[in-house]
Amino acid sequence: MAIDIVPLSALLDKYPKEKVVEAFSSFSSVNSDVEYFLRDRCIQFESVGLSRTSLVYATYQGAPILVGYFAISSKPLTIKKKNWNRLSNSVKHKLMPIGYRTEMDNYAVSSILLGQLGLNFQYRDKKLITGSELLSLAYSEIKRANEVVGGLVVYVEVDNEPHLRDFYIQNGFSQLLLKKPEDSKTSKTQPYLTSNGQHLYTKKIKDL
């Protein structure tokens, strides 16, 4: 079975925008954000340079079908000072050599954001590609981008779902955790939350 990675920009150069949008209308995901981004936002983000989307096609019964996609962007991981001070020393040591202080006294880590990663569940029962295989394809593009724009960390922001946590940890990501106050009687750490209330996972690009 052949797998092809097609940049969204290549589709937009070859076909009218309306036809590309129509082709994405049947994409189905258990994650509404993943579905919404492909159907309604990816072309806009592409046109203004916020991200680059890659479409993954597999040959099935002699025809190419869209089995998944991913979107990446060069975006520093910015950590507020108050949260930086609650990171463990080991995490600080991991991030400090590749970070810098901003004018707002926050910390910006040179990074690449894996903004979207989605399987087309319309073909899930065909088992044409797994989530880990799709992630590996994204790694290849991230490493190519890294050669051009730099960055030592890839990160993802995901909803607080056990299957997502397990997926990324099993694929070598580390969840960013904050230390709780010393007088806390509960767990000693808590998840770092983004402005959207999502959990954050990181992985060094050299380990991809």
N, C-alpha and C positions, 0 to 999 in steps of 0.2 A: 504494500500500500504506500503510495507516494504522498509525502507531506510537503506543502509549499507555503512559504511565508511571503505574503504580498503586502507591501507598504500601502497604507490608505492613500497616500499621495499618488501612487501609481494608478490606482483605480480612478481617482479624480481627474488625472490627466487623460485617461482613456475613455471614460464614460461621463455623461452628464450627471450633475449632482443628484438630480431627482431619481435617476436610475440606481445610483449607489444607495441612496436612502431607502428606496424600495427593496433592494436586495437585503438590507439589514432588518427589514420589518418582521421577518419570520424568526429572527434570533430569539431564543428562549433561555432564560436563566432562572435559577431559584433565588438569585439575588437581584432585587429590583434595581439597585443602583448600577450594577453591571449591565443590565439590559437597557436601562435608560441612557447610559453614557453612549453605548454604541448606536442606539437608534436616534438619539436627539442631540448629543453634545460633541461627539468625536470629530465631526467635520469642522465645527466651529473652533474647537481647540486646535485642530490641525492648521487652520487658516491663520490663526493669530500666533502660532508658535508656542502654545502652552504645553503641548505634548505631541508625541508621535505614536500613532496607532498602527499596529501590524495585525493583519488578518491571517489566520491559519486555515489552510484548505487541505482536505484529504480527498483522495480519489476513491469513490465508492460506486461500484457497479458502472465503472467507466466514465463517471462524471465527477467534477470537483464540487465539493460541498464545504460550506463554512462550518468548521468544527470548534473554533474558538478564536480568541483575540487577546491581545495585551496592549497596554499603553504605558509608555515611559516618558519621563521628563527630567531635565537637569534642574534639580531643586534642592537647595541646602536644607538639611534637617536642623531647624532652629529650636533651641531649648531655652526657655526662660531661666533667668538666674536663680529664681526661687526653686525651680525644679532641678536645676543642675546641682544645687547644694544638697539635694536629697538623693542623688545617685550614689551608688556604692563606689568606694575608691577604685575597685577593679574596673567598673564601667567608665569612670572618669579617666583612668589611665588608658583605657582602650580608645576613648574618643578625643582626649585632649591633644595628642600629637597631630590630629587631622582636623582640628577645629580652630576657630578664632572668635575673639570677642567682637560683638557689634557695638555700634554707638549707643545702643540702648542697654548695653551691658548683658546682653543675652549671649548664647553660644551658638555658632553656626558651623555645622559639620558638613564638609564637602561631600555631597551625596547625589545619588540618582534615585528618583522616586519611581517605584513600580506602582503606577496609579490605578491600573485596572488589570485584572487577570480573570478571564471568563470562558467557561466551556459552553458550547451550544447544547443545551439539554434536549433539544429536538432530536438529537441523534445519540443520546446517552446509551440507549440499549444496544446500539451497534458497536460500542466499545472501540471507537476509531482512535481515540486519544485519551490519555488520563490527565488529571490535573498536574501531576509531577512532570509528565512529558511536556505539557504546555509550559510549565515553569522553566524547564530546561531550555526550551526554544527562546523564552524571554531572556534567559541568562546570556545566550549567544548575542542577542542584540544589545543587551546592557554592556557587555564587554566591548563590543564594537564602539558603542557610544562613549564608553570610558576612555578609549584610546584617543578620542577627539576632544572631549570636554573635561576629562578628569573626573575625580571623585573616588573615594575609597570605600564608601558604604552604600549599599542599596537598602531602601527601607519601604515598608508597606504600612498602610493604615487600614485596619479592618474592624468590623463590628465584633462585639464581645460574644462570639459564638464558639462553643467547644470544638466543633469540627474545623473551624478556621485556625484556632490556636494549635490544634494537633497537626494540621496540615503544614503550617509554616515551621513549627518546631521540628517536625520530622524531616523537613527539608533544610535544616541547618540554620534557621533564623533564631534569634534570641529576643525574647520579649523585654522591652524596656520597663524596668520596675523602679519605683521610688521608695525610699525608706520612710517608714512611719515615725512619728515622734516617739521618743524613748519611753514616754509614759503610756503609750498605746497598749491595751491589753489584748488586742487582736493580733492578726498576722503582722509580722515585722515589715512587710512590703505591701505595696499596692500598685496596680498597673498605672503606667503613665497614660494619661488621656489627652487626645488631641482636642483642638477647639470644637470638633464635631462629636466629641465623646467616644471616639474610636480608640482602639488599642494599637500600639506601635511595635513593630518588629524590625530588627536590623540584621544585616549580614555583610561581612566584608566582601568586597568585590573580588579580591584575590582568592577567596574561597569558593567562588562560583564554579 
